[in-house]
């Protein structure tokens, strides 16, 4: 926890900011998930679940949200399809 709370300098939109290492880590994971492969998106979700499970918990007030995943090639899919394809992808890349 001490390491994750250390402050580091990052450049964002041309400005240098000092933020906790954990925030820099989440920002980098988010960037990779948004621009990367399904494997990177899945890794992002697993890390959010690990470090900030409250972000994935149900709120006391119901809010309708539709989540779609869009792959770098523009394919759109819901969470279940994304998770299914991610598992298939992992199996096909495992020696």
C-alpha contacts under 8 A as a table, 3 or more apart, distances in Angstrom:
res1	aa1	res2	aa2	distance
1	X	4	X	5.09
1	X	5	X	6.23
2	X	5	X	5.23
2	X	6	X	6.56
3	X	6	X	5.34
3	X	21	X	7.41
4	X	20	X	6.67
4	X	21	X	5.09
4	X	22	X	4.84
5	X	20	X	5.15
5	X	21	X	5.93
5	X	22	X	6.50
6	X	20	X	5.44
6	X	21	X	5.60
7	X	18	X	6.05
7	X	19	X	5.16
7	X	20	X	4.23
7	X	21	X	5.61
8	X	18	X	5.36
8	X	19	X	5.60
8	X	20	X	6.11
8	X	21	X	5.83
8	X	24	X	7.76
9	X	16	X	6.41
9	X	17	X	5.48
9	X	18	X	4.39
9	X	19	X	6.45
10	X	16	X	5.55
10	X	17	X	5.39
10	X	18	X	6.35
10	X	19	X	7.40
10	X	24	X	7.40
11	X	14	X	5.91
11	X	15	X	5.30
11	X	16	X	4.36
11	X	17	X	6.16
12	X	15	X	5.28
12	X	16	X	6.41
12	X	17	X	7.22
19	X	23	X	6.52
19	X	24	X	6.81
20	X	23	X	5.37
20	X	24	X	6.58
21	X	24	X	5.01
21	X	25	X	6.09
22	X	25	X	5.00
22	X	26	X	6.25
23	X	26	X	5.11
23	X	27	X	6.11
24	X	27	X	5.05
24	X	28	X	6.18
25	X	28	X	5.17
25	X	29	X	6.18
26	X	29	X	5.03
26	X	30	X	6.01
27	X	30	X	5.07
27	X	31	X	6.18
28	X	31	X	5.05
28	X	32	X	6.20
29	X	32	X	5.12
29	X	33	X	6.01
29	X	40	X	7.94
29	X	44	X	5.77
30	X	33	X	5.04
30	X	34	X	6.08
30	X	44	X	6.67
31	X	34	X	5.23
31	X	35	X	6.18
32	X	35	X	5.21
32	X	36	X	5.18
32	X	40	X	6.39
32	X	41	X	7.46
33	X	36	X	5.24
33	X	37	X	7.05
33	X	38	X	7.69
33	X	40	X	5.16
33	X	41	X	4.24
33	X	42	X	7.81
33	X	43	X	7.92
33	X	44	X	6.10
34	X	41	X	7.15
35	X	72	X	6.75
36	X	39	X	7.95
36	X	40	X	5.91
36	X	41	X	7.02
36	X	71	X	7.99
36	X	72	X	6.76
37	X	40	X	5.24
37	X	41	X	6.41
37	X	71	X	6.98
37	X	72	X	6.97
38	X	41	X	4.93
38	X	42	X	6.09
38	X	71	X	6.85
38	X	82	X	7.71
38	X	86	X	6.27
39	X	42	X	5.14
39	X	43	X	6.16
39	X	86	X	6.49
39	X	90	X	7.92
40	X	43	X	4.96
40	X	44	X	6.14
41	X	44	X	5.03
41	X	45	X	6.42
42	X	45	X	5.13
42	X	46	X	6.23
42	X	83	X	7.80
42	X	86	X	7.42
43	X	46	X	5.09
43	X	47	X	6.17
44	X	47	X	5.18
44	X	48	X	6.23
45	X	48	X	5.11
45	X	49	X	6.13
46	X	49	X	5.04
46	X	50	X	6.16
47	X	50	X	4.89
47	X	51	X	5.97
47	X	52	X	7.86
48	X	51	X	5.31
48	X	52	X	5.13
48	X	53	X	6.33
48	X	55	X	7.47
48	X	56	X	7.86
49	X	52	X	5.61
49	X	53	X	4.44
49	X	54	X	7.97
49	X	55	X	7.71
49	X	56	X	6.73
50	X	53	X	6.07
52	X	55	X	5.72
52	X	56	X	7.65
53	X	56	X	5.36
53	X	57	X	6.42
54	X	57	X	5.02
58	X	62	X	7.90
59	X	62	X	6.47
59	X	63	X	7.96
67	X	78	X	6.34
67	X	79	X	6.89
68	X	76	X	6.31
68	X	77	X	5.49
68	X	78	X	4.80
68	X	79	X	6.69
69	X	75	X	7.95
69	X	76	X	5.55
69	X	77	X	5.26
69	X	78	X	6.07
69	X	79	X	6.94
69	X	82	X	6.94
70	X	73	X	7.86
70	X	74	X	5.63
70	X	75	X	5.40
70	X	76	X	4.50
70	X	77	X	6.59
71	X	74	X	5.21
71	X	75	X	5.22
71	X	76	X	6.63
72	X	75	X	7.45
77	X	81	X	5.90
77	X	82	X	6.08
78	X	81	X	5.47
78	X	82	X	6.11
79	X	82	X	4.98
79	X	83	X	6.10
80	X	83	X	5.20
80	X	84	X	6.12
81	X	84	X	5.04
81	X	85	X	6.09
82	X	85	X	5.24
82	X	86	X	6.01
83	X	86	X	4.97
83	X	87	X	6.24
84	X	87	X	5.28
84	X	88	X	6.32
85	X	88	X	4.95
85	X	89	X	5.96
86	X	89	X	4.98
86	X	90	X	6.16
87	X	90	X	5.09
87	X	91	X	6.25
88	X	91	X	5.15
88	X	92	X	6.26
89	X	92	X	5.19
89	X	93	X	6.30
90	X	93	X	5.28
90	X	94	X	6.10
91	X	94	X	5.27
92	X	95	X	7.92
